[in-house]
Amino acid sequence: ESTHIALFTAATFAALFHMINHSTFKGSLFMVVGILDHELGTRNIKRLGRLATIMPITFTIALIGSFSMAGLPPFNGFLSKELFFEAMLSLKEANLLSMDSLVLLFPIIAWVGSIFTFIYCMIIVFQTFFGKVPAPVPGQRPAHEAAIQMLISPMVLGSLVVLIFIFPNLLGTYILGPAMNAVYPQFEGMPGLVPEIQVWHGGEMPVFMTIGVIIIGIVLYGLLRYWKGIDRLGFLHGTMDILYKDLFQRI
């Protein structure tokens, strides 16, 4: 029973931590999309390209937000993704399900979902800010950097993405700690309820899972033109879309 309690509290802590991290990197990316739409008159990625030097501040914010969402260091999304992988791997240790093979599916699903998250983050960065410049369409304005008033808010969120990575336990102590005590008042003060967030876990499985995500993600992104048409298969597209929205985007 104590093992189950430790697992559930660790999973809750990881979820709360990722929720805060998600709000910072995804919030900055939503604002980047708004900036692109406001300044260029479109947010269609097929109509964007080569914006890195024209909109350097917007590009930097998009880079930080996307790489954090992809789970790369030195950004806060890396930390919560590692905690998430660790929680998935702990399911087998906790023996919550009788079928070991079924338990093994959870970290596999989490890992595969992270690969596809990595791929679409690379699409956001490289096709929007480094891709080919398409022919302009009516209503599309010349590219230029946004006014500072529009950049301040996403700059703050982008800064938090990096600061949380550098000082994660400030967040853990002063925000996540009280939140965990509110969720589990019966366990308040229990050792491990608010674990120390470590930037480096050593050569453990979550790190190797991350390395695999990066390597396979890069390869699949490089081969994107050969397999991206798979979404034209109606049944497969619909099935994967449901799975992705319900499972993978929680990663």
C-alpha positions as CSV (number, residue, x, y, z in Angstrom):
1,E,0.0,0.0,0.0
2,S,2.8,2.4,0.8
3,T,4.3,1.8,-2.6
4,H,0.9,2.6,-4.2
5,I,0.7,5.9,-2.2
6,A,4.2,6.9,-3.2
7,L,3.4,6.2,-6.9
8,F,0.2,8.2,-6.9
9,T,1.7,11.1,-5.0
10,A,4.7,11.1,-7.4
11,A,2.4,11.0,-10.4
12,T,0.3,13.9,-9.0
13,F,3.5,15.9,-8.3
14,A,4.7,15.3,-11.9
15,A,1.2,16.3,-13.3
16,L,1.1,19.5,-11.3
17,F,4.7,20.4,-12.3
18,H,3.9,19.7,-15.9
19,M,0.7,21.8,-15.8
20,I,2.7,24.8,-14.7
21,N,5.4,24.1,-17.3
22,H,2.8,23.6,-19.9
23,S,1.2,26.9,-19.2
24,T,4.5,28.7,-19.7
25,F,5.7,27.1,-23.0
26,K,2.3,26.6,-24.6
27,G,1.2,30.1,-23.5
28,S,4.2,31.6,-25.2
29,L,3.6,29.6,-28.3
30,F,0.0,30.7,-28.5
31,M,1.1,34.3,-28.3
32,V,3.7,33.6,-31.0
33,V,0.9,32.4,-33.3
34,G,-1.1,35.5,-32.6
35,I,1.9,37.7,-33.4
36,L,2.5,35.9,-36.7
37,D,-1.2,36.2,-37.6
38,H,-1.3,39.9,-36.6
39,E,1.9,40.9,-38.4
40,L,1.7,38.8,-41.5
41,G,-2.1,38.4,-41.9
42,T,-1.8,34.6,-41.8
43,R,-0.9,31.8,-39.4
44,N,-0.9,29.0,-42.1
45,I,2.4,27.4,-41.8
46,K,2.4,26.7,-45.5
47,R,2.4,30.4,-46.1
48,L,5.3,31.1,-43.7
49,G,9.1,30.7,-44.0
50,R,12.5,32.3,-43.4
51,L,11.3,34.4,-40.5
52,A,14.2,33.8,-38.1
53,T,16.3,36.8,-39.2
54,I,13.2,39.1,-39.9
55,M,11.5,38.4,-36.6
56,P,14.4,37.4,-34.3
57,I,12.7,38.0,-31.0
58,T,9.6,36.1,-32.0
59,F,11.8,33.3,-33.3
60,T,13.7,33.1,-30.0
61,I,10.4,32.8,-28.1
62,A,9.1,30.2,-30.5
63,L,12.4,28.2,-30.2
64,I,12.3,28.2,-26.4
65,G,8.6,27.3,-26.2
66,S,8.9,24.6,-28.9
67,F,12.1,23.0,-27.5
68,S,10.5,23.0,-24.0
69,M,7.4,21.3,-25.4
70,A,9.6,18.8,-27.2
71,G,11.2,18.0,-23.8
72,L,14.7,19.2,-24.4
73,P,17.1,20.8,-21.9
74,P,17.7,23.5,-20.7
75,F,14.0,24.1,-20.6
76,N,11.4,23.2,-18.0
77,G,9.5,20.8,-20.2
78,F,12.5,18.5,-20.0
79,L,12.2,18.2,-16.3
80,S,8.5,17.4,-16.2
81,K,8.8,14.9,-19.1
82,E,11.5,13.1,-17.2
83,L,9.2,12.9,-14.1
84,F,6.4,11.7,-16.4
85,F,8.6,8.9,-17.9
86,E,9.7,7.9,-14.4
87,A,6.1,7.7,-13.2
88,M,5.2,5.5,-16.2
89,L,8.1,3.2,-15.6
90,S,7.1,2.9,-11.9
91,L,3.7,1.3,-12.8
92,K,5.4,-2.1,-13.2
93,E,7.2,-1.7,-9.9
94,A,3.9,-0.9,-8.2
95,N,2.2,-4.0,-9.7
96,L,-1.1,-2.1,-10.2
97,L,-2.1,-4.5,-13.0
98,S,-1.8,-8.2,-13.0
99,M,-0.6,-8.4,-16.6
100,D,3.0,-7.3,-16.8
101,S,2.9,-7.0,-20.6
102,L,-0.1,-4.6,-20.3
103,V,1.8,-2.4,-17.8
104,L,4.7,-2.2,-20.2
105,L,2.4,-0.5,-22.7
106,F,2.1,2.7,-20.7
107,P,5.8,3.8,-20.9
108,I,5.8,2.7,-24.6
109,I,2.7,4.9,-25.4
110,A,4.3,7.8,-23.5
111,W,7.5,7.4,-25.4
112,V,5.9,7.1,-28.8
113,G,3.7,10.2,-28.0
114,S,6.8,12.1,-27.1
115,I,8.4,11.3,-30.4
116,F,5.5,12.7,-32.3
117,T,5.4,15.8,-30.0
118,F,9.1,16.3,-30.8
119,I,8.4,16.1,-34.6
120,Y,5.7,18.7,-34.6
121,C,7.8,21.0,-32.5
122,M,10.6,20.7,-35.1
123,I,8.0,21.5,-37.7
124,I,7.0,24.7,-35.8
125,V,10.5,25.9,-35.6
126,F,12.1,24.9,-38.8
127,Q,9.3,25.2,-41.3
128,T,8.1,28.5,-39.9
129,F,11.4,30.2,-39.4
130,F,13.8,28.5,-41.8
131,G,11.6,26.9,-44.5
132,K,11.1,28.1,-48.0
133,V,9.4,31.3,-48.6
134,P,6.1,30.6,-50.4
135,A,4.5,32.9,-52.9
136,P,2.5,35.7,-51.1
137,V,-1.3,35.6,-51.2
138,P,-3.8,38.4,-51.1
139,G,-4.0,39.9,-47.7
140,Q,-0.6,38.6,-46.5
141,R,1.5,41.5,-45.3
142,P,5.3,41.8,-45.5
143,A,7.1,40.2,-42.6
144,H,8.4,42.4,-39.8
145,E,9.0,42.1,-36.1
146,A,6.1,42.8,-33.8
147,A,5.9,45.9,-31.5
148,I,7.5,45.5,-28.1
149,Q,4.0,45.7,-26.5
150,M,3.1,42.4,-28.1
151,L,6.4,40.8,-27.2
152,I,6.6,41.5,-23.5
153,S,4.1,38.9,-22.4
154,P,5.6,35.9,-24.4
155,M,9.1,37.1,-23.4
156,V,8.1,36.8,-19.7
157,L,6.7,33.3,-20.3
158,G,9.8,32.3,-22.3
159,S,12.0,33.6,-19.5
160,L,10.1,31.5,-17.0
161,V,10.7,28.4,-19.1
162,V,14.4,28.8,-18.6
163,L,14.3,30.0,-15.0
164,I,12.1,27.1,-13.9
165,F,14.7,24.7,-15.4
166,I,17.5,26.5,-13.5
167,F,15.6,26.8,-10.2
168,P,13.0,24.1,-10.2
169,N,12.9,23.5,-6.5
170,L,11.8,27.1,-5.8
171,L,8.7,26.2,-7.7
172,G,8.5,22.8,-5.9
173,T,8.8,24.3,-2.4
174,Y,6.7,27.4,-2.6
175,I,4.0,26.4,-5.1
176,L,3.9,22.7,-5.7
177,G,4.4,21.9,-2.0
178,P,1.2,23.7,-0.8
179,A,-0.6,22.3,-3.8
180,M,0.4,18.8,-2.8
181,N,-0.7,19.4,0.8
182,A,-4.1,20.5,-0.5
183,V,-4.5,17.5,-2.7
184,Y,-3.3,15.0,0.0
185,P,-4.0,16.6,3.4
186,Q,-3.8,13.2,5.0
187,F,-0.2,12.8,3.9
188,E,1.0,16.3,4.8
189,G,4.6,16.2,5.9
190,M,5.1,12.7,4.5
191,P,8.7,12.2,3.3
192,G,8.8,12.3,-0.5
193,L,5.4,14.0,-0.9
194,V,7.3,17.0,-2.4
195,P,10.3,15.4,-4.0
196,E,13.4,17.3,-5.0
197,I,13.5,18.0,-8.7
198,Q,16.8,17.1,-10.2
199,V,18.1,18.4,-13.5
200,W,20.2,15.3,-14.0
201,H,18.9,11.9,-12.8
202,G,22.0,10.0,-13.9
203,G,22.1,7.3,-16.5
204,E,18.7,5.9,-15.7
205,M,16.0,4.8,-18.1
206,P,14.1,8.2,-18.5
207,V,17.3,9.7,-19.8
208,F,17.7,6.9,-22.4
209,M,14.1,7.3,-23.4
210,T,14.7,11.0,-24.0
211,I,17.8,10.2,-26.1
212,G,15.7,7.8,-28.1
213,V,13.0,10.4,-28.6
214,I,15.6,12.9,-29.9
215,I,17.3,10.4,-32.3
216,I,14.2,8.8,-33.7
217,G,12.4,12.2,-33.8
218,I,15.2,13.8,-35.9
219,V,15.3,10.8,-38.3
220,L,11.5,10.8,-38.7
221,Y,11.5,14.6,-39.2
222,G,14.2,14.3,-41.8
223,L,12.0,11.7,-43.6
224,L,8.8,13.6,-43.1
225,R,8.1,14.1,-46.8
226,Y,8.0,10.3,-47.3
227,W,5.4,9.5,-44.6
228,K,3.4,12.7,-43.8
229,G,0.8,11.7,-46.4
230,I,-0.3,8.8,-44.1
231,D,-2.8,11.2,-42.6
232,R,-4.8,11.0,-45.8
233,L,-5.9,7.5,-44.8
234,G,-9.2,8.3,-43.2
235,F,-9.5,5.5,-40.7
236,L,-5.9,5.6,-39.5
237,H,-6.0,9.4,-39.3
238,G,-9.2,9.4,-37.3
239,T,-8.0,6.7,-34.9
240,M,-4.6,8.3,-34.4
241,D,-6.1,11.7,-33.9
242,I,-8.4,10.4,-31.1
243,L,-5.4,8.6,-29.4
244,Y,-3.2,11.6,-29.8
245,K,-5.7,14.1,-28.3
246,D,-6.7,11.8,-25.5
247,L,-3.3,10.4,-24.6
248,F,-0.3,11.9,-26.3
249,Q,-0.9,15.6,-25.7
250,R,-0.8,14.9,-21.9
251,I,2.9,14.2,-22.3
